[in-house]
Amino acid sequence: MKKIKLMTHVVVGYPDIASTNELVKAMEQAGADYVELQIPFSDPIADGPTIMKACDTALKKGVTVRDCLRVMKTLSDQVSTPLFFMGYYNTVFHFGVEKFCKAAKSAGAYGLIIPDMPPDEEQHEHFIKACRTHHLAQIRVVTPASSSHRLKLNAEVSDDFVYCVSHFGVTGSSVSKKVGFESYLKRVKKYFKIPIAVGFGISGREDVRQVEPYADIVVVGSAIIRIIEKSQSFKRALEEIIMLIRSLRA
């Protein structure tokens, strides 16, 4: 029987930079197979309210792209788990596509997850080329609204795995509320011959069981941020997050 893998998600700078570093190291120790480091952005359209709020908190504390690169560098020197940058194309574009890809690779990023960058727009050919030049894995994001044409194009440029979300703006909502998610994931499998990651509503072992027949990787992000929000101390939050990750891997 296959062992489903786990990717955890953090917003860099939430609740603060030092805590982000601690959190990622603890995630690796708890058994995360990949970690997604989100660059905070003012309009994260692919995210639900929990991650939006975390981004807002980080931005209000002044977290910049260069801060995120420094965090990536620090962590890549200390952990062996593959680390991905997740961010929005506007951030990459304003930093400079070539410059960002080069800096991300130098900082130790394994790959990039850019949910709002469709592959069939001419302006993004430069991004694809920059990723190839700097040996960064491109993880494409798809939704139930993705057309067959879009799925085919994404499949041609995706590396390592494809990231399936329910639809933009609702990451974190329960898997049990996702009507038709089985047919959606089966449809994605027709186009992609690489592993499928599921990034919606994973907050417990039961959620993992529901998607296990269709997915190869589960992503947990909003559930982690909610633990931090509700905990009386970061130390206690860290303990709960470690327990959550271990339970998801059980």
ROPA-989971 format. One record per residue: chain; x, y, z of N, C-alpha, C in turn. Coordinates in Angstrom, 3 decimals. Example, Ala and Ser with C-alpha at 12.3 -4.5 7.8 and 13.67 -1.06 7.14 Angstrom:
BEGIN
chaine/nu/nv/nw/cau/cav/caw/cu/cv/cw
A/13.190/-5.690/7.800/12.300/-4.500/7.800/13.200/-3.300/7.800
A/12.850/-2.250/7.080/13.670/-1.060/7.140/12.900/0.030/7.870
//
This chain:
BEGIN
chaine/nu/nv/nw/cau/cav/caw/cu/cv/cw
A/0.848/-1.199/0.000/0.000/0.000/0.000/0.883/1.248/0.000
A/0.506/2.221/-0.827/1.332/3.430/-0.928/1.285/4.237/0.362
A/2.369/4.938/0.632/2.442/5.836/1.785/2.297/7.256/1.270
A/1.218/7.905/1.642/0.987/9.258/1.161/1.990/10.213/1.803
A/2.476/11.176/1.029/3.457/12.130/1.537/2.772/13.387/2.050
A/3.530/14.172/2.795/2.968/15.356/3.440/3.798/16.590/3.133
A/3.120/17.638/2.670/3.762/18.945/2.520/3.103/19.918/3.494
A/3.914/20.555/4.309/3.400/21.548/5.246/3.638/22.945/4.689
A/2.890/23.897/5.219/2.874/25.251/4.666/3.064/26.266/5.787
A/3.956/27.221/5.564/4.118/28.336/6.498/4.089/29.642/5.715
A/3.653/30.700/6.362/3.782/32.050/5.813/5.021/32.657/6.456
A/5.995/33.018/5.657/7.246/33.557/6.206/6.943/34.845/6.985
A/7.412/34.871/8.237/7.177/36.043/9.072/5.941/35.946/9.938
A/5.227/34.812/9.870/4.078/34.606/10.749/4.364/33.455/11.704
A/4.268/33.646/13.004/3.957/34.919/13.662/5.109/35.920/13.648
A/6.338/35.429/13.385/7.498/36.306/13.205/8.596/35.482/12.536
A/9.685/36.141/12.167/10.757/35.452/11.426/11.385/34.326/12.243
A/11.713/34.610/13.498/12.363/33.596/14.337/11.476/32.364/14.489
A/10.175/32.585/14.665/9.237/31.471/14.814/9.119/30.666/13.526
A/9.193/31.341/12.382/9.159/30.635/11.094/10.307/29.635/11.015
A/11.493/30.062/11.406/12.657/29.166/11.378/12.452/27.964/12.295
A/11.971/28.218/13.502/11.712/27.133/14.454/10.668/26.169/13.912
A/9.639/26.742/13.335/8.515/25.961/12.833/8.943/24.988/11.739
A/9.710/25.465/10.782/10.127/24.611/9.666/11.040/23.485/10.158
A/11.945/23.799/11.065/12.830/22.756/11.603/12.027/21.696/12.355
A/11.018/22.140/13.101/10.165/21.196/13.828/9.342/20.347/12.866
A/8.898/20.952/11.772/8.127/20.215/10.765/8.948/19.078/10.167
A/10.200/19.354/9.867/11.063/18.302/9.331/11.219/17.175/10.347
A/11.478/17.538/11.586/11.670/16.526/12.627/10.417/15.684/12.840
A/9.245/16.311/12.632/7.976/15.602/12.835/7.623/14.693/11.666
A/8.312/14.868/10.520/8.093/13.962/9.400/7.575/14.565/8.115
A/7.549/15.893/8.004/7.108/16.514/6.746/8.061/16.132/5.615
A/7.503/15.802/4.458/8.319/15.422/3.302/8.752/16.631/2.484
A/7.930/17.679/2.499/8.222/18.941/1.815/7.685/20.073/2.684
A/8.276/21.251/2.528/7.737/22.433/3.214/7.605/23.565/2.200
A/6.464/24.210/2.255/6.120/25.315/1.360/6.241/26.618/2.158
A/7.138/27.490/1.741/7.328/28.781/2.411/6.640/29.867/1.585
A/5.566/30.402/2.118/4.815/31.411/1.366/5.388/32.804/1.586
A/5.655/33.493/0.476/6.067/34.894/0.532/4.804/35.719/0.743
A/4.684/36.457/1.850/3.435/37.189/2.100/3.135/38.201/1.009
A/1.852/38.286/0.666/1.404/39.163/-0.414/0.082/39.795/0.005
A/-0.168/41.012/-0.458/-1.343/41.772/-0.013/-2.663/41.264/-0.577
A/-2.615/40.516/-1.676/-3.849/40.020/-2.289/-3.682/38.568/-2.726
A/-3.563/37.657/-1.746/-3.303/36.248/-2.068/-4.572/35.528/-2.529
A/-4.887/35.654/-3.815/-6.179/35.215/-4.338/-6.427/33.714/-4.239
A/-5.381/32.922/-4.141/-5.565/31.468/-4.080/-5.776/30.973/-2.659
A/-5.760/31.887/-1.704/-5.805/31.491/-0.300/-7.105/31.883/0.374
A/-7.441/31.121/1.404/-8.606/31.425/2.210/-8.286/32.456/3.275
A/-9.281/32.794/4.109/-9.122/33.878/5.084/-8.038/33.648/6.127
A/-7.795/32.402/6.507/-6.780/32.124/7.534/-5.392/32.511/7.042
A/-5.048/32.090/5.835/-3.726/32.413/5.287/-3.648/33.885/4.897
A/-4.757/34.445/4.418/-4.782/35.884/4.117/-4.423/36.709/5.355
A/-5.006/36.328/6.476/-4.756/37.043/7.732/-3.292/36.911/8.148
A/-2.725/35.720/7.971/-1.316/35.504/8.312/-0.409/36.345/7.420
A/-0.748/36.428/6.131/0.020/37.276/5.205/-0.041/38.732/5.649
A/-1.230/39.172/6.026/-1.417/40.557/6.463/-0.566/40.855/7.699
A/-0.543/39.907/8.637/0.266/40.074/9.852/1.743/40.211/9.503
A/2.228/39.338/8.626/3.644/39.371/8.230/3.988/40.674/7.516
A/3.107/41.124/6.630/3.359/42.373/5.895/3.374/43.573/6.831
A/2.493/43.575/7.814/2.459/44.680/8.782/3.729/44.720/9.626
A/4.388/43.573/9.738/5.666/43.522/10.458/6.837/43.863/9.543
A/6.527/44.163/8.285/7.563/44.621/7.361/8.325/43.538/6.633
A/7.784/42.316/6.584/8.483/41.214/5.918/8.536/41.462/4.409
A/9.732/41.341/3.841/9.962/41.597/2.415/10.409/40.325/1.698
A/10.505/40.416/0.387/11.011/39.282/-0.396/12.435/38.947/0.029
A/13.237/39.962/0.271/14.626/39.709/0.698/14.669/39.020/2.060
A/13.749/39.357/2.947/13.656/38.645/4.225/13.348/37.170/3.974
A/12.436/36.912/3.049/12.062/35.533/2.727/13.245/34.760/2.153
A/14.029/35.412/1.324/15.230/34.779/0.771/16.227/34.449/1.874
A/16.357/35.347/2.840/17.271/35.084/3.968/16.779/33.908/4.806
A/15.468/33.841/5.027/14.900/32.716/5.777/15.148/31.409/5.022
A/14.924/31.430/3.723/15.169/30.241/2.897/16.625/29.795/3.010
A/17.538/30.724/2.942/18.958/30.403/3.032/19.297/29.793/4.384
A/18.809/30.410/5.444/19.052/29.895/6.796/18.541/28.468/6.932
A/17.316/28.242/6.471/16.700/26.927/6.627/17.320/25.876/5.720
A/17.649/26.248/4.497/18.226/25.265/3.571/19.588/24.776/4.050
A/20.244/25.575/4.873/21.525/25.160/5.462/21.327/24.232/6.658
A/20.084/24.168/7.172/19.834/23.432/8.412/18.921/22.223/8.261
A/18.147/22.171/7.175/17.240/21.036/6.977/17.514/20.378/5.628
A/17.144/19.123/5.517/17.337/18.409/4.249/16.030/18.243/3.479
A/14.908/18.541/4.121/13.609/18.477/3.455/13.553/19.482/2.305
A/13.072/19.092/1.119/12.943/20.060/0.017/12.042/21.232/0.403
A/12.519/22.438/0.146/11.790/23.661/0.490/11.342/24.366/-0.786
A/10.072/24.713/-0.840/9.502/25.420/-1.990/9.113/26.835/-1.594
A/9.319/27.775/-2.486/8.731/29.095/-2.325/7.351/29.062/-2.959
A/6.349/29.524/-2.218/5.033/29.750/-2.798/4.812/31.257/-2.790
A/4.386/31.801/-3.920/4.147/33.234/-3.993/3.331/33.573/-5.220
A/3.087/34.845/-5.399/2.262/35.307/-6.516/3.123/35.979/-7.578
A/2.659/35.868/-8.822/3.483/36.319/-9.939/3.848/37.796/-9.838
A/2.953/38.601/-9.294/3.231/40.028/-9.144/4.508/40.255/-8.336
A/4.685/39.466/-7.284/5.883/39.568/-6.443/7.136/39.242/-7.245
A/7.075/38.144/-7.992/8.219/37.704/-8.799/8.526/38.724/-9.889
A/7.484/39.217/-10.547/7.644/40.170/-11.643/8.319/41.457/-11.171
A/7.862/41.978/-10.022/8.422/43.242/-9.532/9.849/43.083/-9.006
A/10.167/41.900/-8.518/11.543/41.644/-8.075/12.456/41.482/-9.287
A/11.865/40.951/-10.366/12.625/40.618/-11.582/12.661/39.110/-11.718
A/12.072/38.584/-12.785/11.914/37.133/-12.924/13.253/36.401/-12.866
A/14.177/36.795/-13.699/15.495/36.156/-13.727/16.208/36.328/-12.392
A/16.147/37.535/-11.874/16.804/37.859/-10.604/16.217/37.034/-9.455
A/14.887/36.900/-9.451/14.238/36.139/-8.384/14.607/34.663/-8.459
A/14.530/34.088/-9.649/14.843/32.664/-9.796/16.286/32.366/-9.392
A/17.184/33.235/-9.793/18.591/33.066/-9.425/18.770/33.166/-7.914
A/18.116/34.158/-7.297/18.230/34.357/-5.847/17.590/33.210/-5.077
A/16.445/32.727/-5.561/15.757/31.623/-4.889/16.614/30.366/-4.896
A/17.224/30.069/-6.047/18.088/28.895/-6.134/19.312/29.060/-5.244
A/19.911/30.239/-5.258/21.090/30.500/-4.417/20.758/30.357/-2.937
A/19.508/30.692/-2.580/19.081/30.585/-1.183/18.762/29.152/-0.782
A/18.663/28.256/-1.773/18.423/26.852/-1.461/17.032/26.341/-1.764
A/16.211/27.146/-2.450/14.868/26.681/-2.805/14.957/25.512/-3.779
A/14.106/24.527/-3.572/14.035/23.386/-4.485/13.156/23.715/-5.689
A/12.109/24.493/-5.438/11.199/24.822/-6.524/10.279/25.968/-6.168
A/9.406/26.315/-7.126/8.495/27.449/-6.975/7.059/27.013/-7.242
A/6.153/27.557/-6.440/4.720/27.344/-6.618/4.090/28.719/-6.814
A/3.651/28.998/-8.041/3.080/30.307/-8.380/1.655/30.062/-8.880
A/0.643/30.158/-8.012/-0.708/29.729/-8.392/-1.403/30.580/-9.439
A/-0.988/31.842/-9.591/-1.715/32.724/-10.511/-0.968/32.940/-11.828
A/-0.164/31.965/-12.227/0.614/32.109/-13.448/0.257/31.030/-14.465
A/-0.761/31.264/-15.308/-1.094/30.271/-16.329/0.035/30.127/-17.338
A/0.318/28.916/-17.790/1.495/28.678/-18.633/1.338/29.122/-20.083
A/0.118/29.449/-20.501/-0.081/29.763/-21.914/-0.019/31.257/-22.215
A/0.440/32.072/-21.282/0.617/33.493/-21.550/2.071/33.741/-21.944
A/2.239/34.427/-23.041/3.575/34.621/-23.608/4.545/35.255/-22.621
A/4.056/36.180/-21.806/4.937/36.876/-20.868/5.560/35.945/-19.841
A/4.973/34.754/-19.674/5.494/33.832/-18.668/6.506/32.834/-19.231
A/6.733/32.889/-20.536/7.754/32.020/-21.120/9.119/32.307/-20.496
A/9.339/33.560/-20.177/10.599/33.949/-19.535/10.739/33.278/-18.177
A/9.619/33.179/-17.458/9.628/32.521/-16.149/9.988/31.043/-16.291
A/9.362/30.387/-17.250/9.645/28.971/-17.481/11.125/28.770/-17.798
A/11.651/29.615/-18.667/13.061/29.525/-19.046/13.970/29.785/-17.847
A/13.614/30.784/-17.024/14.432/31.114/-15.848/14.457/29.959/-14.852
A/13.316/29.307/-14.669/13.272/28.141/-13.777/14.165/27.023/-14.297
A/14.105/26.785/-15.589/14.944/25.739/-16.179/16.430/26.104/-16.041
A/16.757/27.353/-16.327/18.151/27.808/-16.250/18.723/27.606/-14.856
A/17.908/27.896/-13.840/18.399/27.833/-12.460/17.990/26.545/-11.743
A/17.496/25.581/-12.505/17.184/24.243/-11.971/16.209/24.310/-10.794
A/15.150/25.074/-10.990/14.075/25.156/-10.004/12.877/24.356/-10.506
A/12.350/23.485/-9.665/11.143/22.746/-10.038/9.962/23.710/-10.115
A/9.156/23.555/-11.169/7.929/24.345/-11.304/6.747/23.482/-10.896
A/6.034/23.914/-9.870/4.851/23.186/-9.424/3.624/23.960/-9.880
A/2.854/23.369/-10.772/1.672/24.042/-11.295/0.455/23.781/-10.411
A/-0.398/24.798/-10.322/-1.605/24.731/-9.503/-2.818/24.650/-10.422
A/-3.712/23.685/-10.150/-4.930/23.542/-10.946/-6.153/23.560/-10.036
A/-7.308/23.861/-10.635/-8.579/23.914/-9.911/-9.626/23.138/-10.710
A/-10.799/22.883/-10.123/-11.857/22.219/-10.896/-12.284/23.015/-12.126
A/-12.034/24.320/-12.120/-12.406/25.169/-13.256/-11.374/25.134/-14.384
A/-10.229/24.513/-14.147/-9.192/24.447/-15.184/-9.713/23.680/-16.397
A/-9.606/24.289/-17.565/-10.077/23.646/-18.796/-9.150/22.495/-19.183
A/-9.634/21.642/-20.071/-8.797/20.549/-20.576/-7.548/21.110/-21.246
A/-7.716/22.209/-21.958/-6.581/22.866/-22.616/-5.556/23.323/-21.584
A/-6.045/23.940/-20.507/-5.149/24.429/-19.456/-4.447/23.284/-18.746
A/-5.178/22.213/-18.478/-4.574/21.047/-17.829/-3.468/20.455/-18.697
A/-3.735/20.376/-19.996/-2.739/19.827/-20.918/-1.478/20.693/-20.930
A/-1.657/22.009/-20.995/-0.510/22.920/-21.002/0.273/22.842/-19.699
A/-0.441/22.786/-18.579/0.226/22.665/-17.289/1.011/21.364/-17.192
A/0.419/20.295/-17.713/1.083/18.989/-17.654/2.400/18.984/-18.421
A/2.482/19.801/-19.457/3.695/19.850/-20.278/4.868/20.520/-19.575
A/4.589/21.384/-18.593/5.680/22.131/-17.947/5.847/21.817/-16.461
A/4.956/21.008/-15.897/5.015/20.724/-14.463/6.155/19.774/-14.127
A/6.769/20.027/-12.980/7.824/19.160/-12.457/7.373/18.541/-11.137
A/7.852/17.354/-10.860/7.710/16.707/-9.552/6.275/16.331/-9.175
A/5.372/17.304/-9.066/3.975/17.000/-8.768/3.101/18.169/-9.191
A/1.786/17.920/-9.280/0.824/18.977/-9.587/0.029/19.261/-8.314
A/-0.265/20.518/-8.095/-0.898/20.980/-6.860/-2.376/21.260/-7.154
A/-3.260/20.451/-6.586/-4.702/20.603/-6.811/-5.353/21.335/-5.644
A/-6.009/22.450/-5.953/-6.799/23.147/-4.938/-8.261/23.059/-5.345
A/-9.157/23.307/-4.378/-10.585/23.184/-4.690/-11.007/24.294/-5.633
A/-10.719/25.525/-5.290/-10.762/26.674/-6.190/-10.215/27.852/-5.425
A/-9.812/28.870/-6.130/-9.131/29.987/-5.492/-9.986/30.594/-4.383
A/-9.321/30.906/-3.273/-9.968/31.640/-2.203/-10.550/30.800/-1.093
A/-10.426/29.460/-1.158/-11.034/28.649/-0.108/-10.091/27.590/0.445
A/-8.790/27.781/0.350/-7.888/26.828/0.994/-8.225/26.793/2.474
A/-8.215/25.591/3.030/-8.490/25.467/4.451/-9.877/24.974/4.766
A/-10.827/25.020/3.830/-12.165/24.522/4.115/-12.177/23.002/4.033
A/-13.134/22.399/4.697/-13.124/20.960/4.919/-13.220/20.126/3.648
A/-12.467/19.030/3.621/-12.535/18.081/2.503/-13.950/17.537/2.358
A/-14.622/17.286/3.492/-15.955/16.689/3.457/-16.965/17.561/2.732
A/-16.658/18.861/2.600/-17.574/19.785/1.925/-17.269/19.916/0.437
A/-16.264/19.210/-0.039/-15.865/19.335/-1.434/-16.617/18.325/-2.294
A/-17.802/18.711/-2.716/-18.615/17.831/-3.542/-17.898/17.573/-4.866
A/-17.767/16.291/-5.204/-17.175/15.944/-6.485/-15.663/15.984/-6.534
A/-14.992/16.013/-5.380/-13.534/16.108/-5.441/-12.908/14.847/-6.033
A/-13.610/13.697/-5.892/-13.063/12.466/-6.471/-13.001/12.563/-7.994
A/-14.092/13.019/-8.616/-14.105/13.118/-10.081/-13.118/14.173/-10.565
A/-12.951/15.232/-9.776/-11.970/16.278/-10.103/-10.562/15.705/-10.136
A/-10.188/14.957/-9.099/-8.836/14.405/-9.042/-8.623/13.324/-10.101
A/-9.660/12.561/-10.393/-9.556/11.562/-11.470/-9.322/12.254/-12.816
A/-9.989/13.390/-13.015/-9.810/14.156/-14.258/-8.377/14.664/-14.375
A/-7.834/15.168/-13.274/-6.452/15.657/-13.280/-5.498/14.525/-13.632
A/-5.754/13.346/-13.079/-4.880/12.192/-13.326/-4.813/11.805/-14.811
A/-5.853/12.128/-15.551/-5.852/11.804/-16.986/-4.785/12.587/-17.746
A/-4.429/13.753/-17.222/-3.480/14.633/-17.915/-2.072/14.587/-17.320
A/-1.975/14.310/-16.038/-0.678/14.359/-15.358/-0.196/12.956/-15.023
A/1.030/12.674/-15.382/1.640/11.381/-15.073/2.615/11.505/-13.904
A/2.502/12.605/-13.172/3.335/12.856/-11.994/2.430/12.826/-10.758
A/3.003/12.760/-9.555/2.177/12.713/-8.350/1.219/13.900/-8.217
A/0.117/13.652/-7.539/-0.906/14.675/-7.298/-0.876/15.084/-5.833
A/-0.771/16.398/-5.607/-0.849/16.954/-4.253/-2.215/17.597/-4.072
A/-2.826/17.364/-2.929/-4.142/17.927/-2.631/-3.993/18.978/-1.545
A/-4.406/20.206/-1.867/-4.207/21.321/-0.947/-5.487/21.972/-0.500
A/-6.439/21.183/-0.011/-7.625/21.806/0.576/-8.179/20.949/1.703
A/-8.446/21.593/2.816/-9.188/20.972/3.901/-8.499/19.871/4.668
A/-7.190/19.780/4.629/-6.504/18.721/5.372/-6.208/19.220/6.787
A/-6.934/18.665/7.747/-6.705/19.091/9.129/-6.668/17.921/10.103
A/-6.854/16.701/9.594/-6.818/15.534/10.464/-6.646/14.261/9.662
A/-6.457/13.166/10.385/-6.195/11.878/9.739/-7.369/11.434/8.858
A/-8.595/11.760/9.260/-9.767/11.379/8.477/-9.755/12.048/7.102
A/-9.307/13.303/7.058/-9.195/14.010/5.777/-8.190/13.312/4.862
A/-7.086/12.869/5.448/-6.069/12.154/4.665/-6.659/10.868/4.098
A/-7.421/10.153/4.918/-8.030/8.895/4.461/-8.972/9.133/3.271
A/-9.688/10.262/3.302/-10.639/10.553/2.221/-9.946/10.765/0.878
A/-8.792/11.409/0.897/-8.124/11.726/-0.379/-7.049/10.712/-0.762
A/-6.700/9.827/0.162/-5.599/8.879/-0.072/-5.752/8.045/-1.346
A/-6.981/7.605/-1.697/-7.096/6.798/-2.924/-6.777/7.568/-4.206
A/-6.830/8.894/-4.133/-6.690/9.711/-5.343/-5.423/10.556/-5.367
A/-4.813/10.767/-4.208/-3.686/11.699/-4.101/-2.414/10.985/-3.665
A/-1.295/11.635/-3.929/0.012/11.118/-3.519/0.623/11.963/-2.405
A/0.182/13.222/-2.333/0.707/14.181/-1.354/-0.471/14.975/-0.799
A/-0.490/15.195/0.511/-1.477/16.107/1.092/-0.740/17.329/1.627
A/-1.419/18.469/1.548/-0.830/19.733/1.993/-1.625/20.251/3.179
A/-0.929/20.585/4.256/-1.609/21.159/5.421/-1.017/22.532/5.709
A/-1.874/23.538/5.731/-1.419/24.907/5.947/-2.313/25.678/6.885
A/-3.585/25.831/6.508/-4.517/26.610/7.328/-4.659/26.021/8.726
A/-4.662/24.693/8.825/-4.800/24.049/10.137/-3.637/24.416/11.052
A/-2.448/24.549/10.472/-1.262/24.928/11.250/-1.379/26.364/11.742
A/-1.819/27.247/10.865/-1.960/28.656/11.251/-3.033/28.815/12.323
A/-4.116/28.042/12.210/-5.170/28.125/13.235/-4.655/27.700/14.601
A/-3.774/26.708/14.628/-3.185/26.288/15.908/-2.396/27.439/16.523
A/-1.598/28.119/15.702/-0.800/29.250/16.193/-1.708/30.362/16.704
A/-2.782/30.641/15.956/-3.732/31.699/16.342/-4.346/31.441/17.714
A/-4.694/30.183/17.964/-5.467/29.847/19.164/-4.615/29.544/20.388
A/-3.328/29.261/20.177/-2.478/28.853/21.302/-2.066/30.032/22.168
A/-1.903/29.756/23.444/-1.513/30.798/24.392/-0.038/31.160/24.263
A/0.750/30.248/23.713/2.174/30.530/23.509/2.652/29.815/22.256
A/3.725/30.323/21.668/4.254/29.675/20.469/4.821/28.301/20.808
A/5.390/28.168/21.995/5.927/26.871/22.419/4.831/25.813/22.423
A/3.671/26.182/22.967/2.547/25.245/22.994/2.053/24.957/21.573
A/2.004/25.987/20.743/1.579/25.806/19.350/2.498/24.825/18.630
A/3.797/24.962/18.868/4.779/24.091/18.225/4.544/22.635/18.612
A/4.253/22.402/19.878/3.975/21.044/20.352/2.744/20.465/19.655
A/1.701/21.291/19.525/0.463/20.834/18.880/0.674/20.577/17.390
A/1.476/21.418/16.744/1.747/21.251/15.312/2.535/19.967/15.063
A/3.503/19.691/15.919/4.276/18.448/15.805/3.350/17.238/15.947
A/2.428/17.305/16.924/1.477/16.204/17.118/0.577/16.039/15.899
A/0.131/17.164/15.325/-0.716/17.111/14.128/0.019/16.438/12.970
A/1.249/16.859/12.723/2.019/16.298/11.605/2.235/14.800/11.800
A/2.576/14.407/13.009/2.794/12.980/13.283/1.506/12.181/13.097
A/0.374/12.769/13.478/-0.903/12.065/13.317/-1.264/11.919/11.838
A/-0.931/12.927/11.034/-1.215/12.861/9.598/-0.339/11.827/8.903
A/0.860/11.598/9.457/1.794/10.628/8.879/1.552/9.209/9.393
A/0.689/9.081/10.398/0.488/7.768/11.044/-0.106/6.746/10.073
//
